[in-house]
Amino acid sequence: MVLRPNPVLAPRNVYEAKARRWQVEWTRLVVEPWPER
């Protein structure tokens, strides 16, 4: 499973919090980094 950020829908802090929480549930989850631009 891959988690991709969508800056249009949620701010960075929300994305990063969800990513941390979901990685506990799904250890094989691949979290893509927040885009710089």
Backbone bond lengths (Angstrom), bond angles and torsions (degrees), N, CA, C in turn:
res aa  C-N    CA-C-N  psi(-1)  N-CA   C-N-CA  omega(-1)  CA-C   N-CA-C  phi
1 M - - - 1.447 - - 1.524 108.98 -
2 V 1.322 116.00 143.61 1.461 121.22 -179.07 1.524 108.90 -126.13
3 L 1.317 115.69 132.10 1.463 121.94 175.50 1.518 107.71 -104.93
4 R 1.337 115.64 119.95 1.467 121.07 -178.85 1.522 109.37 -113.97
5 P 1.328 117.21 136.61 1.464 119.86 179.53 1.528 111.40 -72.55
6 N 1.331 115.24 147.98 1.458 121.41 173.73 1.527 106.89 -131.34
7 P 1.325 117.57 92.13 1.466 121.37 -175.65 1.525 114.29 -59.81
8 V 1.316 117.81 -19.06 1.464 120.88 179.15 1.530 110.56 -71.88
9 L 1.331 117.00 -34.10 1.461 120.55 -174.45 1.523 114.90 -92.43
10 A 1.310 117.65 -32.40 1.465 119.29 -174.56 1.527 110.35 -146.50
11 P 1.328 116.69 147.39 1.466 119.53 176.48 1.533 111.30 -73.60
12 R 1.304 114.93 164.87 1.468 121.93 -176.26 1.531 112.51 -56.71
13 N 1.327 118.16 -44.09 1.468 119.90 -176.85 1.529 111.70 -62.99
14 V 1.321 118.12 -35.12 1.465 121.66 177.96 1.531 109.86 -68.31
15 Y 1.325 115.97 -45.33 1.465 120.87 178.96 1.528 110.89 -58.93
16 E 1.326 116.60 -47.30 1.465 120.29 -177.60 1.526 111.92 -66.44
17 A 1.325 117.76 -36.82 1.467 120.80 177.57 1.528 110.64 -65.73
18 K 1.316 116.50 -44.66 1.469 119.95 178.33 1.524 110.83 -63.86
19 A 1.318 116.63 -40.93 1.460 120.33 -179.85 1.529 110.78 -60.05
20 R 1.327 116.56 -45.00 1.476 119.90 178.78 1.527 110.98 -62.23
21 R 1.322 116.22 -45.44 1.464 120.90 -178.28 1.528 110.75 -64.49
22 W 1.321 116.78 -43.58 1.461 120.39 -176.94 1.519 112.56 -72.00
23 Q 1.336 117.79 -29.20 1.468 119.18 178.17 1.525 111.26 -66.92
24 V 1.309 117.83 -25.82 1.462 120.71 174.99 1.529 109.27 -68.33
25 E 1.335 116.44 -40.73 1.465 121.65 -179.38 1.529 112.25 -74.39
26 W 1.328 116.42 -42.35 1.460 122.84 -176.33 1.521 108.83 -121.81
27 T 1.320 116.04 94.55 1.465 120.85 -173.83 1.527 112.81 -66.84
28 R 1.320 117.71 -21.60 1.468 120.48 179.98 1.529 112.18 -91.45
29 L 1.305 117.60 4.67 1.457 121.94 179.88 1.527 110.41 -65.03
30 V 1.324 115.95 131.10 1.461 122.32 176.40 1.523 106.96 -101.47
31 V 1.322 116.39 121.29 1.463 121.46 -177.90 1.523 108.86 -104.18
32 E 1.323 115.46 117.58 1.461 119.69 177.02 1.525 109.29 -78.97
33 P 1.325 117.23 145.35 1.465 120.26 -178.19 1.528 112.06 -70.31
34 W 1.318 114.49 156.73 1.459 121.85 176.38 1.533 108.78 -65.74
35 P 1.332 118.39 135.58 1.469 119.48 179.97 1.525 111.47 -67.31
36 E 1.307 116.07 141.93 1.465 120.92 -178.90 1.518 112.14 -75.66
37 R 1.314 117.25 -26.51 1.462 120.37 -179.13 1.488 111.91 -119.93
